[in-house]
Amino acid sequence: MDSRLLEILVCPICKGLLKHDRTAQELICQTDRLAFPIRDGIPIMIEEQARVLPGS
């Protein structure tokens, strides 16, 4: 994934920063505990497509 794109992408819900998980091919919002998938190099920034992360 292009690092320039990562610099401008934010969580669509809280507008917070995202962390790129290269292994899982996801963008992680730690505030909302969501993981947005990256498919074929394209981040899917739709809340319904995000995976809820375990944790408190």
mmCIF file as Biopython writes it, N, C-alpha, C and O atoms, coordinates in Angstrom:
data_model
#
loop_
_atom_site.group_PDB
_atom_site.id
_atom_site.type_symbol
_atom_site.label_atom_id
_atom_site.label_alt_id
_atom_site.label_comp_id
_atom_site.label_asym_id
_atom_site.label_entity_id
_atom_site.label_seq_id
_atom_site.pdbx_PDB_ins_code
_atom_site.Cartn_x
_atom_site.Cartn_y
_atom_site.Cartn_z
_atom_site.occupancy
_atom_site.B_iso_or_equiv
_atom_site.auth_seq_id
_atom_site.auth_asym_id
_atom_site.pdbx_PDB_model_num
ATOM 1   N N  . MET A ? 1  ? 0.835   -1.174  0.000  1.0 0.0 1  A 1 
ATOM 2   C CA . MET A ? 1  ? 0.000   0.000   0.000  1.0 0.0 1  A 1 
ATOM 3   C C  . MET A ? 1  ? 0.886   1.245   0.000  1.0 0.0 1  A 1 
ATOM 4   O O  . MET A ? 1  ? 1.890   1.296   0.710  1.0 0.0 1  A 1 
ATOM 5   N N  . ASP A ? 2  ? 0.522   2.217   -0.775 1.0 0.0 2  A 1 
ATOM 6   C CA . ASP A ? 2  ? 1.289   3.449   -0.936 1.0 0.0 2  A 1 
ATOM 7   C C  . ASP A ? 2  ? 1.330   4.239   0.376  1.0 0.0 2  A 1 
ATOM 8   O O  . ASP A ? 2  ? 0.285   4.518   0.964  1.0 0.0 2  A 1 
ATOM 9   N N  . SER A ? 3  ? 2.519   4.595   0.831  1.0 0.0 3  A 1 
ATOM 10  C CA . SER A ? 3  ? 2.671   5.318   2.100  1.0 0.0 3  A 1 
ATOM 11  C C  . SER A ? 3  ? 2.024   6.700   2.043  1.0 0.0 3  A 1 
ATOM 12  O O  . SER A ? 3  ? 1.562   7.207   3.066  1.0 0.0 3  A 1 
ATOM 13  N N  . ARG A ? 4  ? 1.987   7.308   0.871  1.0 0.0 4  A 1 
ATOM 14  C CA . ARG A ? 4  ? 1.330   8.621   0.747  1.0 0.0 4  A 1 
ATOM 15  C C  . ARG A ? 4  ? -0.172  8.510   0.994  1.0 0.0 4  A 1 
ATOM 16  O O  . ARG A ? 4  ? -0.782  9.404   1.581  1.0 0.0 4  A 1 
ATOM 17  N N  . LEU A ? 5  ? -0.757  7.411   0.544  1.0 0.0 5  A 1 
ATOM 18  C CA . LEU A ? 5  ? -2.182  7.181   0.775  1.0 0.0 5  A 1 
ATOM 19  C C  . LEU A ? 5  ? -2.445  6.965   2.261  1.0 0.0 5  A 1 
ATOM 20  O O  . LEU A ? 5  ? -3.431  7.467   2.801  1.0 0.0 5  A 1 
ATOM 21  N N  . LEU A ? 6  ? -1.572  6.226   2.913  1.0 0.0 6  A 1 
ATOM 22  C CA . LEU A ? 6  ? -1.725  5.982   4.345  1.0 0.0 6  A 1 
ATOM 23  C C  . LEU A ? 6  ? -1.679  7.270   5.157  1.0 0.0 6  A 1 
ATOM 24  O O  . LEU A ? 6  ? -2.322  7.372   6.202  1.0 0.0 6  A 1 
ATOM 25  N N  . GLU A ? 7  ? -0.928  8.245   4.684  1.0 0.0 7  A 1 
ATOM 26  C CA . GLU A ? 7  ? -0.812  9.526   5.389  1.0 0.0 7  A 1 
ATOM 27  C C  . GLU A ? 7  ? -2.112  10.317  5.387  1.0 0.0 7  A 1 
ATOM 28  O O  . GLU A ? 7  ? -2.352  11.102  6.305  1.0 0.0 7  A 1 
ATOM 29  N N  . ILE A ? 8  ? -2.959  10.128  4.375  1.0 0.0 8  A 1 
ATOM 30  C CA . ILE A ? 8  ? -4.185  10.924  4.287  1.0 0.0 8  A 1 
ATOM 31  C C  . ILE A ? 8  ? -5.439  10.157  4.701  1.0 0.0 8  A 1 
ATOM 32  O O  . ILE A ? 8  ? -6.476  10.772  4.952  1.0 0.0 8  A 1 
ATOM 33  N N  . LEU A ? 9  ? -5.366  8.838   4.776  1.0 0.0 9  A 1 
ATOM 34  C CA . LEU A ? 9  ? -6.534  8.062   5.180  1.0 0.0 9  A 1 
ATOM 35  C C  . LEU A ? 9  ? -6.771  8.180   6.678  1.0 0.0 9  A 1 
ATOM 36  O O  . LEU A ? 9  ? -5.832  8.136   7.473  1.0 0.0 9  A 1 
ATOM 37  N N  . VAL A ? 10 ? -8.041  8.332   7.055  1.0 0.0 10 A 1 
ATOM 38  C CA . VAL A ? 10 ? -8.442  8.353   8.455  1.0 0.0 10 A 1 
ATOM 39  C C  . VAL A ? 10 ? -9.646  7.439   8.617  1.0 0.0 10 A 1 
ATOM 40  O O  . VAL A ? 10 ? -10.279 7.045   7.638  1.0 0.0 10 A 1 
ATOM 41  N N  . CYS A ? 11 ? -9.952  7.109   9.861  1.0 0.0 11 A 1 
ATOM 42  C CA . CYS A ? 11 ? -11.116 6.290   10.155 1.0 0.0 11 A 1 
ATOM 43  C C  . CYS A ? 11 ? -12.374 7.035   9.700  1.0 0.0 11 A 1 
ATOM 44  O O  . CYS A ? 11 ? -12.523 8.217   10.009 1.0 0.0 11 A 1 
ATOM 45  N N  . PRO A ? 12 ? -13.276 6.378   8.981  1.0 0.0 12 A 1 
ATOM 46  C CA . PRO A ? 12 ? -14.489 7.058   8.517  1.0 0.0 12 A 1 
ATOM 47  C C  . PRO A ? 12 ? -15.470 7.369   9.651  1.0 0.0 12 A 1 
ATOM 48  O O  . PRO A ? 12 ? -16.406 8.146   9.459  1.0 0.0 12 A 1 
ATOM 49  N N  . ILE A ? 13 ? -15.268 6.778   10.813 1.0 0.0 13 A 1 
ATOM 50  C CA . ILE A ? 13 ? -16.188 6.992   11.928 1.0 0.0 13 A 1 
ATOM 51  C C  . ILE A ? 13 ? -15.703 8.116   12.838 1.0 0.0 13 A 1 
ATOM 52  O O  . ILE A ? 13 ? -16.418 9.092   13.066 1.0 0.0 13 A 1 
ATOM 53  N N  . CYS A ? 14 ? -14.477 7.972   13.359 1.0 0.0 14 A 1 
ATOM 54  C CA . CYS A ? 14 ? -13.972 8.956   14.336 1.0 0.0 14 A 1 
ATOM 55  C C  . CYS A ? 14 ? -12.969 9.943   13.736 1.0 0.0 14 A 1 
ATOM 56  O O  . CYS A ? 14 ? -12.564 10.898  14.399 1.0 0.0 14 A 1 
ATOM 57  N N  . LYS A ? 15 ? -12.573 9.716   12.498 1.0 0.0 15 A 1 
ATOM 58  C CA . LYS A ? 15 ? -11.577 10.547  11.799 1.0 0.0 15 A 1 
ATOM 59  C C  . LYS A ? 15 ? -10.190 10.439  12.424 1.0 0.0 15 A 1 
ATOM 60  O O  . LYS A ? 15 ? -9.341  11.305  12.214 1.0 0.0 15 A 1 
ATOM 61  N N  . GLY A ? 16 ? -9.962  9.371   13.194 1.0 0.0 16 A 1 
ATOM 62  C CA . GLY A ? 16 ? -8.673  9.150   13.833 1.0 0.0 16 A 1 
ATOM 63  C C  . GLY A ? 16 ? -7.668  8.485   12.904 1.0 0.0 16 A 1 
ATOM 64  O O  . GLY A ? 16 ? -8.007  8.051   11.803 1.0 0.0 16 A 1 
ATOM 65  N N  . LEU A ? 17 ? -6.436  8.416   13.366 1.0 0.0 17 A 1 
ATOM 66  C CA . LEU A ? 17 ? -5.364  7.793   12.595 1.0 0.0 17 A 1 
ATOM 67  C C  . LEU A ? 17 ? -5.557  6.287   12.505 1.0 0.0 17 A 1 
ATOM 68  O O  . LEU A ? 17 ? -6.150  5.663   13.385 1.0 0.0 17 A 1 
ATOM 69  N N  . LEU A ? 18 ? -5.043  5.722   11.422 1.0 0.0 18 A 1 
ATOM 70  C CA . LEU A ? 18 ? -5.120  4.282   11.188 1.0 0.0 18 A 1 
ATOM 71  C C  . LEU A ? 18 ? -3.722  3.686   11.192 1.0 0.0 18 A 1 
ATOM 72  O O  . LEU A ? 18 ? -2.758  4.333   10.783 1.0 0.0 18 A 1 
ATOM 73  N N  . LYS A ? 19 ? -3.623  2.461   11.654 1.0 0.0 19 A 1 
ATOM 74  C CA . LYS A ? 19 ? -2.357  1.726   11.643 1.0 0.0 19 A 1 
ATOM 75  C C  . LYS A ? 19 ? -2.457  0.647   10.572 1.0 0.0 19 A 1 
ATOM 76  O O  . LYS A ? 19 ? -3.457  -0.066  10.492 1.0 0.0 19 A 1 
ATOM 77  N N  . HIS A ? 20 ? -1.428  0.532   9.758  1.0 0.0 20 A 1 
ATOM 78  C CA . HIS A ? 20 ? -1.410  -0.464  8.688  1.0 0.0 20 A 1 
ATOM 79  C C  . HIS A ? 20 ? -0.850  -1.781  9.210  1.0 0.0 20 A 1 
ATOM 80  O O  . HIS A ? 20 ? 0.302   -1.848  9.640  1.0 0.0 20 A 1 
ATOM 81  N N  . ASP A ? 21 ? -1.663  -2.817  9.171  1.0 0.0 21 A 1 
ATOM 82  C CA . ASP A ? 21 ? -1.219  -4.166  9.543  1.0 0.0 21 A 1 
ATOM 83  C C  . ASP A ? 21 ? -0.929  -4.891  8.230  1.0 0.0 21 A 1 
ATOM 84  O O  . ASP A ? 21 ? -1.841  -5.392  7.572  1.0 0.0 21 A 1 
ATOM 85  N N  . ARG A ? 22 ? 0.342   -4.940  7.859  1.0 0.0 22 A 1 
ATOM 86  C CA . ARG A ? 22 ? 0.737   -5.531  6.574  1.0 0.0 22 A 1 
ATOM 87  C C  . ARG A ? 22 ? 0.434   -7.032  6.516  1.0 0.0 22 A 1 
ATOM 88  O O  . ARG A ? 22 ? 0.039   -7.546  5.469  1.0 0.0 22 A 1 
ATOM 89  N N  . THR A ? 23 ? 0.616   -7.717  7.614  1.0 0.0 23 A 1 
ATOM 90  C CA . THR A ? 23 ? 0.392   -9.167  7.638  1.0 0.0 23 A 1 
ATOM 91  C C  . THR A ? 23 ? -1.066  -9.507  7.379  1.0 0.0 23 A 1 
ATOM 92  O O  . THR A ? 23 ? -1.368  -10.371 6.556  1.0 0.0 23 A 1 
ATOM 93  N N  . ALA A ? 24 ? -1.968  -8.834  8.075  1.0 0.0 24 A 1 
ATOM 94  C CA . ALA A ? 24 ? -3.400  -9.118  7.940  1.0 0.0 24 A 1 
ATOM 95  C C  . ALA A ? 24 ? -4.046  -8.350  6.784  1.0 0.0 24 A 1 
ATOM 96  O O  . ALA A ? 24 ? -5.207  -8.588  6.453  1.0 0.0 24 A 1 
ATOM 97  N N  . GLN A ? 25 ? -3.295  -7.431  6.172  1.0 0.0 25 A 1 
ATOM 98  C CA . GLN A ? 25 ? -3.829  -6.572  5.110  1.0 0.0 25 A 1 
ATOM 99  C C  . GLN A ? 25 ? -5.078  -5.838  5.586  1.0 0.0 25 A 1 
ATOM 100 O O  . GLN A ? 25 ? -6.157  -5.953  5.004  1.0 0.0 25 A 1 
ATOM 101 N N  . GLU A ? 26 ? -4.889  -5.076  6.673  1.0 0.0 26 A 1 
ATOM 102 C CA . GLU A ? 26 ? -5.973  -4.304  7.258  1.0 0.0 26 A 1 
ATOM 103 C C  . GLU A ? 26 ? -5.460  -2.953  7.721  1.0 0.0 26 A 1 
ATOM 104 O O  . GLU A ? 26 ? -4.269  -2.773  7.977  1.0 0.0 26 A 1 
ATOM 105 N N  . LEU A ? 27 ? -6.385  -2.005  7.823  1.0 0.0 27 A 1 
ATOM 106 C CA . LEU A ? 27 ? -6.113  -0.722  8.452  1.0 0.0 27 A 1 
ATOM 107 C C  . LEU A ? 27 ? -6.857  -0.730  9.778  1.0 0.0 27 A 1 
ATOM 108 O O  . LEU A ? 27 ? -8.067  -0.952  9.812  1.0 0.0 27 A 1 
ATOM 109 N N  . ILE A ? 28 ? -6.141  -0.489  10.867 1.0 0.0 28 A 1 
ATOM 110 C CA . ILE A ? 28 ? -6.678  -0.627  12.212 1.0 0.0 28 A 1 
ATOM 111 C C  . ILE A ? 28 ? -6.973  0.741   12.823 1.0 0.0 28 A 1 
ATOM 112 O O  . ILE A ? 28 ? -6.122  1.630   12.831 1.0 0.0 28 A 1 
ATOM 113 N N  . CYS A ? 29 ? -8.201  0.892   13.336 1.0 0.0 29 A 1 
ATOM 114 C CA . CYS A ? 29 ? -8.561  2.052   14.139 1.0 0.0 29 A 1 
ATOM 115 C C  . CYS A ? 29 ? -8.621  1.570   15.581 1.0 0.0 29 A 1 
ATOM 116 O O  . CYS A ? 29 ? -9.534  0.836   15.962 1.0 0.0 29 A 1 
ATOM 117 N N  . GLN A ? 30 ? -7.650  1.984   16.375 1.0 0.0 30 A 1 
ATOM 118 C CA . GLN A ? 30 ? -7.596  1.528   17.760 1.0 0.0 30 A 1 
ATOM 119 C C  . GLN A ? 30 ? -8.663  2.205   18.611 1.0 0.0 30 A 1 
ATOM 120 O O  . GLN A ? 30 ? -9.095  1.632   19.611 1.0 0.0 30 A 1 
ATOM 121 N N  . THR A ? 31 ? -9.093  3.390   18.250 1.0 0.0 31 A 1 
ATOM 122 C CA . THR A ? 31 ? -10.136 4.092   19.002 1.0 0.0 31 A 1 
ATOM 123 C C  . THR A ? 31 ? -11.463 3.349   18.917 1.0 0.0 31 A 1 
ATOM 124 O O  . THR A ? 31 ? -12.115 3.111   19.934 1.0 0.0 31 A 1 
ATOM 125 N N  . ASP A ? 32 ? -11.864 2.981   17.692 1.0 0.0 32 A 1 
ATOM 126 C CA . ASP A ? 32 ? -13.154 2.311   17.476 1.0 0.0 32 A 1 
ATOM 127 C C  . ASP A ? 32 ? -13.057 0.790   17.516 1.0 0.0 32 A 1 
ATOM 128 O O  . ASP A ? 32 ? -14.067 0.092   17.428 1.0 0.0 32 A 1 
ATOM 129 N N  . ARG A ? 33 ? -11.801 0.271   17.653 1.0 0.0 33 A 1 
ATOM 130 C CA . ARG A ? 33 ? -11.569 -1.182  17.702 1.0 0.0 33 A 1 
ATOM 131 C C  . ARG A ? 33 ? -12.112 -1.866  16.438 1.0 0.0 33 A 1 
ATOM 132 O O  . ARG A ? 33 ? -12.807 -2.880  16.511 1.0 0.0 33 A 1 
ATOM 133 N N  . LEU A ? 34 ? -11.772 -1.278  15.269 1.0 0.0 34 A 1 
ATOM 134 C CA . LEU A ? 34 ? -12.197 -1.824  13.984 1.0 0.0 34 A 1 
ATOM 135 C C  . LEU A ? 34 ? -10.993 -2.043  13.084 1.0 0.0 34 A 1 
ATOM 136 O O  . LEU A ? 34 ? -10.002 -1.316  13.152 1.0 0.0 34 A 1 
ATOM 137 N N  . ALA A ? 35 ? -11.102 -3.071  12.233 1.0 0.0 35 A 1 
ATOM 138 C CA . ALA A ? 35 ? -10.079 -3.365  11.236 1.0 0.0 35 A 1 
ATOM 139 C C  . ALA A ? 35 ? -10.731 -3.325  9.858  1.0 0.0 35 A 1 
ATOM 140 O O  . ALA A ? 35 ? -11.594 -4.143  9.538  1.0 0.0 35 A 1 
ATOM 141 N N  . PHE A ? 36 ? -10.304 -2.364  9.055  1.0 0.0 36 A 1 
ATOM 142 C CA . PHE A ? 36 ? -10.836 -2.217  7.703  1.0 0.0 36 A 1 
ATOM 143 C C  . PHE A ? 36 ? -9.961  -3.020  6.736  1.0 0.0 36 A 1 
ATOM 144 O O  . PHE A ? 36 ? -8.742  -2.848  6.726  1.0 0.0 36 A 1 
ATOM 145 N N  . PRO A ? 37 ? -10.568 -3.896  5.922  1.0 0.0 37 A 1 
ATOM 146 C CA . PRO A ? 37 ? -9.773  -4.745  5.034  1.0 0.0 37 A 1 
ATOM 147 C C  . PRO A ? 37 ? -9.165  -3.976  3.867  1.0 0.0 37 A 1 
ATOM 148 O O  . PRO A ? 37 ? -9.677  -2.940  3.441  1.0 0.0 37 A 1 
ATOM 149 N N  . ILE A ? 38 ? -8.065  -4.512  3.368  1.0 0.0 38 A 1 
ATOM 150 C CA . ILE A ? 38 ? -7.442  -4.017  2.138  1.0 0.0 38 A 1 
ATOM 151 C C  . ILE A ? 38 ? -7.535  -5.158  1.141  1.0 0.0 38 A 1 
ATOM 152 O O  . ILE A ? 38 ? -6.950  -6.222  1.346  1.0 0.0 38 A 1 
ATOM 153 N N  . ARG A ? 39 ? -8.271  -4.934  0.063  1.0 0.0 39 A 1 
ATOM 154 C CA . ARG A ? 39 ? -8.465  -5.974  -0.954 1.0 0.0 39 A 1 
ATOM 155 C C  . ARG A ? 39 ? -7.867  -5.509  -2.280 1.0 0.0 39 A 1 
ATOM 156 O O  . ARG A ? 39 ? -8.225  -4.457  -2.810 1.0 0.0 39 A 1 
ATOM 157 N N  . ASP A ? 40 ? -6.963  -6.309  -2.791 1.0 0.0 40 A 1 
ATOM 158 C CA . ASP A ? 40 ? -6.282  -5.981  -4.056 1.0 0.0 40 A 1 
ATOM 159 C C  . ASP A ? 40 ? -5.641  -4.595  -4.004 1.0 0.0 40 A 1 
ATOM 160 O O  . ASP A ? 40 ? -5.618  -3.870  -4.999 1.0 0.0 40 A 1 
ATOM 161 N N  . GLY A ? 41 ? -5.119  -4.237  -2.823 1.0 0.0 41 A 1 
ATOM 162 C CA . GLY A ? 41 ? -4.444  -2.963  -2.654 1.0 0.0 41 A 1 
ATOM 163 C C  . GLY A ? 41 ? -5.370  -1.784  -2.419 1.0 0.0 41 A 1 
ATOM 164 O O  . GLY A ? 41 ? -4.907  -0.646  -2.335 1.0 0.0 41 A 1 
ATOM 165 N N  . ILE A ? 42 ? -6.685  -2.035  -2.310 1.0 0.0 42 A 1 
ATOM 166 C CA . ILE A ? 42 ? -7.659  -0.962  -2.123 1.0 0.0 42 A 1 
ATOM 167 C C  . ILE A ? 42 ? -8.263  -1.070  -0.723 1.0 0.0 42 A 1 
ATOM 168 O O  . ILE A ? 42 ? -8.851  -2.097  -0.385 1.0 0.0 42 A 1 
ATOM 169 N N  . PRO A ? 43 ? -8.126  -0.025  0.091  1.0 0.0 43 A 1 
ATOM 170 C CA . PRO A ? 43 ? -8.728  -0.062  1.425  1.0 0.0 43 A 1 
ATOM 171 C C  . PRO A ? 43 ? -10.247 0.066   1.334  1.0 0.0 43 A 1 
ATOM 172 O O  . PRO A ? 43 ? -10.766 0.950   0.651  1.0 0.0 43 A 1 
ATOM 173 N N  . ILE A ? 44 ? -10.943 -0.812  2.020  1.0 0.0 44 A 1 
ATOM 174 C CA . ILE A ? 44 ? -12.409 -0.812  2.044  1.0 0.0 44 A 1 
ATOM 175 C C  . ILE A ? 44 ? -12.828 -0.086  3.328  1.0 0.0 44 A 1 
ATOM 176 O O  . ILE A ? 44 ? -12.854 -0.678  4.407  1.0 0.0 44 A 1 
ATOM 177 N N  . MET A ? 45 ? -13.150 1.185   3.198  1.0 0.0 45 A 1 
ATOM 178 C CA . MET A ? 45 ? -13.413 2.040   4.350  1.0 0.0 45 A 1 
ATOM 179 C C  . MET A ? 45 ? -14.911 2.152   4.640  1.0 0.0 45 A 1 
ATOM 180 O O  . MET A ? 45 ? -15.430 3.252   4.834  1.0 0.0 45 A 1 
ATOM 181 N N  . ILE A ? 46 ? -15.592 1.022   4.668  1.0 0.0 46 A 1 
ATOM 182 C CA . ILE A ? 46 ? -17.024 0.952   4.937  1.0 0.0 46 A 1 
ATOM 183 C C  . ILE A ? 46 ? -17.204 0.263   6.279  1.0 0.0 46 A 1 
ATOM 184 O O  . ILE A ? 46 ? -16.691 -0.835  6.494  1.0 0.0 46 A 1 
ATOM 185 N N  . GLU A ? 47 ? -17.937 0.911   7.187  1.0 0.0 47 A 1 
ATOM 186 C CA . GLU A ? 47 ? -18.092 0.380   8.543  1.0 0.0 47 A 1 
ATOM 187 C C  . GLU A ? 47 ? -18.643 -1.041  8.547  1.0 0.0 47 A 1 
ATOM 188 O O  . GLU A ? 47 ? -18.202 -1.868  9.345  1.0 0.0 47 A 1 
ATOM 189 N N  . GLU A ? 48 ? -19.588 -1.334  7.682  1.0 0.0 48 A 1 
ATOM 190 C CA . GLU A ? 48 ? -20.203 -2.659  7.626  1.0 0.0 48 A 1 
ATOM 191 C C  . GLU A ? 48 ? -19.217 -3.742  7.170  1.0 0.0 48 A 1 
ATOM 192 O O  . GLU A ? 48 ? -19.434 -4.924  7.440  1.0 0.0 48 A 1 
ATOM 193 N N  . GLN A ? 49 ? -18.147 -3.355  6.489  1.0 0.0 49 A 1 
ATOM 194 C CA . GLN A ? 49 ? -17.145 -4.302  6.013  1.0 0.0 49 A 1 
ATOM 195 C C  . GLN A ? 49 ? -16.008 -4.495  7.015  1.0 0.0 49 A 1 
ATOM 196 O O  . GLN A ? 49 ? -15.169 -5.380  6.847  1.0 0.0 49 A 1 
ATOM 197 N N  . ALA A ? 50 ? -15.984 -3.664  8.052  1.0 0.0 50 A 1 
ATOM 198 C CA . ALA A ? 50 ? -14.899 -3.732  9.044  1.0 0.0 50 A 1 
ATOM 199 C C  . ALA A ? 50 ? -15.117 -4.884  10.004 1.0 0.0 50 A 1 
ATOM 200 O O  . ALA A ? 50 ? -16.242 -5.293  10.290 1.0 0.0 50 A 1 
ATOM 201 N N  . ARG A ? 51 ? -13.997 -5.387  10.489 1.0 0.0 51 A 1 
ATOM 202 C CA . ARG A ? 51 ? -14.009 -6.456  11.492 1.0 0.0 51 A 1 
ATOM 203 C C  . ARG A ? 51 ? -13.829 -5.815  12.864 1.0 0.0 51 A 1 
ATOM 204 O O  . ARG A ? 51 ? -12.965 -4.960  13.062 1.0 0.0 51 A 1 
ATOM 205 N N  . VAL A ? 52 ? -14.676 -6.252  13.815 1.0 0.0 52 A 1 
ATOM 206 C CA . VAL A ? 52 ? -14.563 -5.740  15.176 1.0 0.0 52 A 1 
ATOM 207 C C  . VAL A ? 52 ? -13.398 -6.453  15.863 1.0 0.0 52 A 1 
ATOM 208 O O  . VAL A ? 52 ? -13.304 -7.680  15.850 1.0 0.0 52 A 1 
ATOM 209 N N  . LEU A ? 53 ? -12.524 -5.661  16.455 1.0 0.0 53 A 1 
ATOM 210 C CA . LEU A ? 53 ? -11.351 -6.225  17.141 1.0 0.0 53 A 1 
ATOM 211 C C  . LEU A ? 53 ? -11.712 -6.629  18.558 1.0 0.0 53 A 1 
ATOM 212 O O  . LEU A ? 53 ? -12.489 -5.942  19.221 1.0 0.0 53 A 1 
ATOM 213 N N  . PRO A ? 54 ? -11.158 -7.734  19.028 1.0 0.0 54 A 1 
ATOM 214 C CA . PRO A ? 54 ? -11.408 -8.133  20.405 1.0 0.0 54 A 1 
ATOM 215 C C  . PRO A ? 54 ? -10.708 -7.186  21.371 1.0 0.0 54 A 1 
ATOM 216 O O  . PRO A ? 54 ? -9.747  -6.513  20.999 1.0 0.0 54 A 1 
ATOM 217 N N  . GLY A ? 55 ? -11.174 -7.137  22.573 1.0 0.0 55 A 1 
ATOM 218 C CA . GLY A ? 55 ? -10.534 -6.302  23.576 1.0 0.0 55 A 1 
ATOM 219 C C  . GLY A ? 55 ? -11.535 -5.524  24.380 1.0 0.0 55 A 1 
ATOM 220 O O  . GLY A ? 55 ? -12.744 -5.609  24.163 1.0 0.0 55 A 1 
ATOM 221 N N  . SER A ? 56 ? -11.014 -4.768  25.309 1.0 0.0 56 A 1 
ATOM 222 C CA . SER A ? 56 ? -11.904 -4.010  26.204 1.0 0.0 56 A 1 
ATOM 223 C C  . SER A ? 56 ? -12.229 -2.640  25.665 1.0 0.0 56 A 1 
ATOM 224 O O  . SER A ? 56 ? -12.964 -1.885  26.301 1.0 0.0 56 A 1 
#
